[in-house]
Amino acid sequence: MNELLYKYENYCHLNDGNSGSVYYNLLSKVIPFSEIKRLFPTKLNEKERERRKSYQYLYLWDCLFYNEGFVYNAEYLWKNENHKKALISKIRESIEEGLDDYLYSILFTICYHWPEIRDLIYSDDKYALNECETAGDYKNFIDKHPNTYKEFLLAAKYKYSILTKSVFSDVAEVLKLFPNSELIGVEDIKRRCVEINGLQVMYDDEVLQDKFLKEFLNSFIKSLAKVEDAGKGSCRYILDRYITKEDYMRIMYSKEYLNVSAVVGNKSESQISTFGEFTQLANRLMQLTGLKFAIPTIESLSISPKQPAILRKEYTENKKTFIFNVNEIGEWCFEVTRPIIFQSANKDYSSVANQTFGLCRFIVEL
């Protein structure tokens, strides 16, 4: 407690009129120097440097007093009303011009810890959200406020999905960050969710009305393997095998599956399809489950379980039969923003034609 009081005395002293490098020096005592460098990169123009001082001021407040049992009090934070208005104005300007990931994480943490500060910075956005009533209103809010506080954006997306009966794919993020949010309506989300393999799944009406499709999807989701990236402190789920012919037909043609299954052949064989076809399959899965299924990146594959064995060796098109071996066909993934074929022989094609065929596993992004 004595240490906190000492820090607070320093902070109060700064509020009496001193500024400049004093904030910098005090902040450097409570966060690593590497973070200081990220907060103030060497190549900053004077306008941006002044804006970042606003973040520095609030970041110092957060470092000193959050988790110390200190309650927000405007008299202890702001020097005066003009100081508050100027600082909030600078932060709003930086939001409008776009924040880098580090600055965004600082702002989110401060607003997450101190709702009173959040409501000052995002007061216009909060008012606009409260005024929404129709699906069009929420869609307009989403389009016009992409950089608003995350809870406000998620609330708008969820209300829009309810009104339009469309997919809501941010369940995991909501339950992780805002598990008690009345603004989003988390209790309603929890009632509609079921936990499978550690994932919160929100089936749509089509699945709930088709027990065979639901059983299949339950099994499919259970086949996802959890992969943790210790270096980034994050995790993802990845399919522990390639998409099979049965997977593809059951998901894409669930209502007609009994009619088309007769021509599928060996259902356990891996499906060989174009990138576009697998993208459609991922979107269909997202619609049915609310999970963010996607085609993996090369980075995702590099820390994933051992590459599955290729089950399919023969592919027929237009009455022509092609035989593939492990070195002649690979799996789809992303490199930055472009799709490529990644081969087990450590070869890849950086450019592929629209009708290139490959195998695919899916990841679930959390």
C-alpha positions as CSV (number, residue, x, y, z in Angstrom):
1,M,0.0,0.0,0.0
2,N,2.9,2.4,0.8
3,E,4.3,1.8,-2.7
4,L,0.9,2.6,-4.3
5,L,0.6,5.8,-2.2
6,Y,4.1,6.8,-3.3
7,K,3.2,6.3,-6.9
8,Y,0.0,8.1,-6.5
9,E,1.7,11.1,-4.9
10,N,3.9,11.2,-8.0
11,Y,0.9,11.0,-10.2
12,C,-0.9,13.8,-8.3
13,H,2.1,15.9,-8.5
14,L,2.1,15.5,-12.3
15,N,-1.6,16.6,-12.3
16,D,-0.5,19.9,-10.7
17,G,1.0,21.1,-14.0
18,N,4.2,19.2,-14.7
19,S,4.2,17.1,-17.8
20,G,6.6,16.2,-20.7
21,S,9.3,13.7,-19.9
22,V,8.1,13.2,-16.3
23,Y,5.2,10.9,-17.5
24,Y,7.7,9.1,-19.6
25,N,10.1,8.5,-16.8
26,L,7.4,7.3,-14.4
27,L,5.8,5.0,-16.9
28,S,9.3,3.5,-17.7
29,K,9.4,2.4,-14.0
30,V,6.2,0.3,-14.3
31,I,6.4,-1.2,-17.8
32,P,9.4,-2.7,-19.7
33,F,11.5,-0.5,-21.9
34,S,10.5,-2.6,-24.9
35,E,6.9,-1.4,-24.4
36,I,8.0,2.2,-24.1
37,K,9.7,1.8,-27.5
38,R,6.5,0.4,-29.0
39,L,4.5,3.2,-27.6
40,F,6.9,5.8,-29.0
41,P,8.5,4.5,-32.1
42,T,11.5,6.6,-33.4
43,K,9.7,7.6,-36.6
44,L,6.8,9.7,-35.4
45,N,5.8,13.1,-36.5
46,E,5.0,15.7,-33.9
47,K,1.3,15.4,-34.2
48,E,1.3,11.7,-33.7
49,R,3.7,12.0,-30.8
50,E,1.3,14.4,-29.1
51,R,-1.6,12.1,-29.6
52,R,0.4,9.2,-28.1
53,K,1.0,11.2,-25.0
54,S,-2.7,10.9,-24.3
55,Y,-2.4,7.2,-24.3
56,Q,0.7,7.4,-22.2
57,Y,-1.2,9.4,-19.6
58,L,-4.1,6.9,-19.3
59,Y,-1.8,3.9,-19.6
60,L,0.1,5.2,-16.6
61,W,-3.2,5.6,-14.6
62,D,-4.2,2.0,-15.5
63,C,-0.8,0.5,-14.6
64,L,-0.8,2.3,-11.2
65,F,-4.3,1.8,-10.0
66,Y,-6.1,-1.1,-11.7
67,N,-6.2,-4.2,-9.5
68,E,-5.2,-2.0,-6.5
69,G,-8.8,-1.6,-5.3
70,F,-8.9,2.0,-6.6
71,V,-12.2,3.3,-7.7
72,Y,-12.5,5.7,-10.7
73,N,-12.8,9.3,-9.6
74,A,-12.7,12.1,-12.2
75,E,-11.1,14.5,-9.7
76,Y,-8.1,12.2,-9.3
77,L,-7.6,11.6,-13.0
78,W,-8.2,14.8,-14.9
79,K,-6.5,18.1,-14.2
80,N,-9.6,20.0,-15.2
81,E,-12.4,19.9,-17.7
82,N,-10.4,21.4,-20.5
83,H,-7.6,18.8,-19.9
84,K,-10.2,16.0,-20.1
85,K,-11.8,17.3,-23.4
86,A,-8.4,17.9,-25.0
87,L,-7.1,14.4,-24.2
88,I,-10.3,12.6,-25.2
89,S,-10.3,14.6,-28.5
90,K,-6.8,13.5,-29.3
91,I,-7.7,9.9,-28.7
92,R,-10.8,10.1,-30.9
93,E,-8.7,11.6,-33.7
94,S,-6.2,8.8,-33.6
95,I,-9.1,6.2,-33.7
96,E,-10.5,7.9,-36.8
97,E,-7.2,7.7,-38.5
98,G,-6.6,4.1,-37.5
99,L,-4.6,2.6,-34.7
100,D,-1.8,0.1,-35.0
101,D,-2.3,-3.2,-33.1
102,Y,-0.2,-2.1,-30.1
103,L,-2.0,1.2,-29.6
104,Y,-5.3,-0.5,-30.0
105,S,-4.5,-3.1,-27.4
106,I,-3.6,-0.3,-24.9
107,L,-6.8,1.5,-25.6
108,F,-8.9,-1.6,-25.3
109,T,-7.3,-2.6,-22.0
110,I,-7.9,0.9,-20.5
111,C,-11.6,1.0,-21.6
112,Y,-12.1,-2.6,-20.5
113,H,-10.7,-1.8,-17.0
114,W,-12.4,1.6,-16.7
115,P,-16.0,1.8,-18.2
116,E,-16.2,5.5,-17.2
117,I,-13.2,6.3,-19.5
118,R,-14.7,4.0,-22.2
119,D,-18.0,5.9,-22.2
120,L,-16.1,9.3,-22.5
121,I,-14.1,8.1,-25.5
122,Y,-16.9,6.3,-27.3
123,S,-19.9,8.4,-26.1
124,D,-21.1,9.1,-29.6
125,D,-20.9,5.5,-30.6
126,K,-22.8,4.3,-27.5
127,Y,-25.6,6.8,-28.2
128,A,-25.8,5.7,-31.8
129,L,-26.0,2.0,-30.7
130,N,-28.8,2.7,-28.2
131,E,-30.8,4.4,-31.0
132,C,-30.7,1.3,-33.2
133,E,-34.0,-0.6,-33.6
134,T,-34.2,-2.2,-37.0
135,A,-31.8,-4.6,-38.8
136,G,-31.0,-1.7,-41.1
137,D,-30.1,0.5,-38.2
138,Y,-27.7,-2.2,-36.8
139,K,-26.2,-2.8,-40.3
140,N,-25.6,0.9,-40.7
141,F,-23.9,1.1,-37.2
142,I,-21.6,-1.8,-38.1
143,D,-20.6,-0.2,-41.4
144,K,-20.1,3.3,-40.0
145,H,-18.4,2.3,-36.7
146,P,-15.8,-0.5,-37.6
147,N,-13.3,1.0,-35.0
148,T,-15.7,1.4,-32.1
149,Y,-15.3,-0.4,-28.8
150,K,-15.4,-4.1,-29.4
151,E,-18.4,-4.8,-27.1
152,F,-20.5,-2.2,-29.0
153,L,-19.6,-3.8,-32.3
154,L,-20.3,-7.3,-31.1
155,A,-23.7,-6.2,-29.7
156,A,-24.7,-4.7,-33.0
157,K,-23.6,-7.8,-34.9
158,Y,-25.5,-10.1,-32.6
159,K,-28.7,-8.0,-32.7
160,Y,-28.4,-7.9,-36.5
161,S,-28.0,-11.7,-36.7
162,I,-31.2,-12.1,-34.6
163,L,-33.3,-9.8,-36.7
164,T,-32.1,-11.2,-40.0
165,K,-31.8,-14.8,-38.8
166,S,-28.2,-14.9,-40.0
167,V,-25.1,-16.5,-38.6
168,F,-23.3,-15.0,-35.6
169,S,-19.7,-16.2,-35.7
170,D,-18.3,-14.3,-32.7
171,V,-19.7,-16.5,-29.9
172,A,-16.2,-17.5,-28.6
173,E,-15.0,-13.9,-28.5
174,V,-18.1,-12.7,-26.7
175,L,-17.9,-15.5,-24.0
176,K,-14.2,-14.9,-23.6
177,L,-14.2,-11.1,-23.3
178,F,-17.7,-10.1,-22.2
179,P,-19.2,-13.2,-20.5
180,N,-21.7,-11.0,-18.5
181,S,-22.5,-8.3,-21.0
182,E,-26.2,-7.2,-20.8
183,L,-25.6,-5.0,-23.8
184,I,-24.8,-8.0,-26.0
185,G,-27.4,-10.3,-24.4
186,V,-25.0,-13.0,-23.3
187,E,-27.5,-15.0,-21.3
188,D,-29.5,-15.5,-24.5
189,I,-26.4,-16.6,-26.3
190,K,-25.5,-19.1,-23.6
191,R,-29.0,-20.6,-23.8
192,R,-28.6,-21.2,-27.5
193,C,-25.0,-22.6,-27.2
194,V,-23.7,-26.2,-26.6
195,E,-20.1,-27.0,-25.8
196,I,-18.5,-29.6,-28.0
197,N,-14.8,-30.4,-27.8
198,G,-14.2,-27.2,-25.8
199,L,-15.9,-25.0,-28.4
200,Q,-19.1,-23.0,-28.0
201,V,-21.3,-24.1,-30.9
202,M,-24.5,-22.2,-31.8
203,Y,-26.4,-24.4,-34.3
204,D,-28.9,-22.7,-36.6
205,D,-32.5,-23.8,-37.0
206,E,-31.6,-26.1,-40.0
207,V,-29.4,-28.2,-37.7
208,L,-31.7,-28.2,-34.8
209,Q,-34.5,-29.6,-37.0
210,D,-32.3,-32.3,-38.5
211,K,-31.0,-34.8,-35.9
212,F,-28.9,-36.7,-38.5
213,L,-27.1,-33.5,-39.6
214,K,-26.7,-32.5,-35.9
215,E,-25.1,-35.9,-35.1
216,F,-22.8,-35.6,-38.0
217,L,-21.7,-32.1,-37.1
218,N,-21.2,-33.1,-33.5
219,S,-18.8,-35.9,-34.7
220,F,-17.1,-33.5,-37.2
221,I,-16.4,-30.9,-34.5
222,K,-15.0,-33.6,-32.2
223,S,-12.5,-34.5,-34.8
224,L,-10.9,-31.0,-34.5
225,A,-7.6,-31.0,-32.6
226,K,-6.7,-28.1,-30.3
227,V,-3.3,-26.6,-31.1
228,E,-1.7,-24.1,-28.8
229,D,0.8,-21.6,-30.0
230,A,3.0,-21.0,-26.9
231,G,4.9,-18.2,-28.5
232,K,1.8,-16.1,-29.1
233,G,-0.2,-17.3,-26.1
234,S,-3.1,-18.3,-28.4
235,C,-4.7,-21.5,-29.7
236,R,-6.7,-22.7,-32.6
237,Y,-8.4,-25.9,-33.7
238,I,-7.5,-27.8,-36.8
239,L,-9.1,-30.8,-38.5
240,D,-6.9,-33.8,-37.8
241,R,-7.5,-35.3,-41.3
242,Y,-8.4,-34.0,-44.7
243,I,-12.0,-33.2,-45.7
244,T,-13.5,-36.4,-47.0
245,K,-16.1,-36.9,-49.7
246,E,-18.7,-37.7,-47.0
247,D,-17.9,-34.5,-45.1
248,Y,-18.3,-32.5,-48.3
249,M,-21.6,-34.1,-49.4
250,R,-23.2,-34.1,-46.0
251,I,-22.4,-30.5,-45.3
252,M,-23.1,-29.0,-48.7
253,Y,-26.1,-31.2,-49.6
254,S,-27.5,-32.1,-46.2
255,K,-31.1,-32.2,-47.3
256,E,-30.4,-34.2,-50.5
257,Y,-27.6,-36.4,-48.9
258,L,-29.6,-39.7,-49.1
259,N,-30.2,-39.1,-52.8
260,V,-26.6,-38.2,-53.7
261,S,-24.7,-40.5,-51.4
262,A,-25.2,-43.4,-53.7
263,V,-22.9,-41.8,-56.3
264,V,-20.3,-40.7,-53.7
265,G,-18.4,-43.9,-53.8
266,N,-15.8,-44.5,-51.0
267,K,-17.0,-41.9,-48.5
268,S,-13.7,-42.0,-46.5
269,E,-11.6,-40.8,-49.5
270,S,-10.3,-37.3,-49.3
271,Q,-12.2,-34.7,-51.2
272,I,-10.2,-33.0,-54.0
273,S,-11.6,-29.6,-54.9
274,T,-10.9,-26.1,-55.9
275,F,-10.1,-23.3,-53.5
276,G,-13.5,-21.7,-54.3
277,E,-15.3,-24.9,-53.5
278,F,-13.6,-25.3,-50.1
279,T,-14.3,-21.7,-49.3
280,Q,-18.0,-22.3,-49.9
281,L,-17.8,-25.3,-47.6
282,A,-16.2,-23.3,-44.9
283,N,-18.8,-20.6,-45.2
284,R,-21.6,-23.3,-45.0
285,L,-20.1,-24.7,-41.9
286,M,-19.9,-21.3,-40.3
287,Q,-23.6,-20.7,-41.1
288,L,-24.6,-24.0,-39.5
289,T,-22.4,-23.8,-36.4
290,G,-21.5,-20.2,-35.7
291,L,-17.8,-21.3,-35.6
292,K,-15.2,-19.4,-37.7
293,F,-14.2,-22.2,-40.0
294,A,-11.5,-21.2,-42.5
295,I,-8.8,-22.5,-44.8
296,P,-5.5,-22.5,-42.8
297,T,-2.5,-20.3,-43.3
298,I,1.0,-21.8,-43.9
299,E,1.8,-20.6,-40.3
300,S,-1.1,-22.6,-38.9
301,L,0.0,-25.7,-40.7
302,S,3.6,-25.3,-39.4
303,I,2.5,-25.8,-35.8
304,S,-0.3,-28.3,-36.6
305,P,-0.4,-32.0,-36.1
306,K,1.6,-34.2,-38.5
307,Q,0.3,-34.0,-42.0
308,P,-2.4,-36.5,-42.6
309,A,-1.9,-39.4,-45.0
310,I,-3.5,-38.9,-48.4
311,L,-6.3,-41.4,-48.7
312,R,-7.4,-40.6,-52.2
313,K,-5.1,-41.7,-55.1
314,E,-7.5,-41.5,-58.0
315,Y,-9.5,-38.7,-59.4
316,T,-11.9,-38.8,-62.3
317,E,-13.0,-35.9,-64.4
318,N,-14.9,-35.9,-67.8
319,K,-14.3,-39.7,-68.1
320,K,-10.6,-39.2,-67.7
321,T,-8.8,-40.8,-64.8
322,F,-5.9,-39.2,-63.1
323,I,-3.6,-40.9,-60.6
324,F,-1.9,-38.8,-57.9
325,N,0.9,-39.6,-55.5
326,V,2.0,-37.8,-52.4
327,N,4.4,-35.5,-54.3
328,E,1.9,-34.5,-57.0
329,I,-1.0,-33.1,-55.0
330,G,-0.9,-30.9,-51.9
331,E,-3.3,-29.0,-49.7
332,W,-4.8,-25.6,-49.8
333,C,-3.6,-22.8,-47.5
334,F,-3.0,-19.1,-47.4
335,E,0.2,-17.3,-47.8
336,V,-0.4,-13.7,-46.5
337,T,-3.7,-13.1,-48.4
338,R,-3.3,-15.4,-51.5
339,P,-4.2,-19.0,-51.7
340,I,-1.5,-21.5,-52.6
341,I,-1.0,-25.3,-52.8
342,F,1.3,-26.6,-50.1
343,Q,3.0,-29.9,-50.9
344,S,4.4,-32.4,-48.5
345,A,7.6,-32.5,-50.6
346,N,8.3,-28.9,-49.3
347,K,7.3,-27.4,-52.6
348,D,4.5,-24.9,-53.2
349,Y,2.9,-23.1,-56.1
350,S,2.8,-19.4,-55.4
351,S,0.2,-18.9,-58.2
352,V,-2.5,-21.3,-59.1
353,A,-5.2,-21.4,-61.7
354,N,-8.9,-21.1,-60.7
355,Q,-9.5,-24.7,-61.5
356,T,-6.5,-26.1,-59.6
357,F,-7.5,-29.0,-57.3
358,G,-6.1,-29.9,-53.9
359,L,-6.9,-31.4,-50.5
360,C,-7.9,-29.3,-47.5
361,R,-8.1,-29.3,-43.8
362,F,-10.0,-26.5,-41.9
363,I,-9.1,-24.5,-38.9
364,V,-11.4,-22.8,-36.4
365,E,-10.3,-19.3,-35.5
366,L,-10.9,-18.2,-31.9
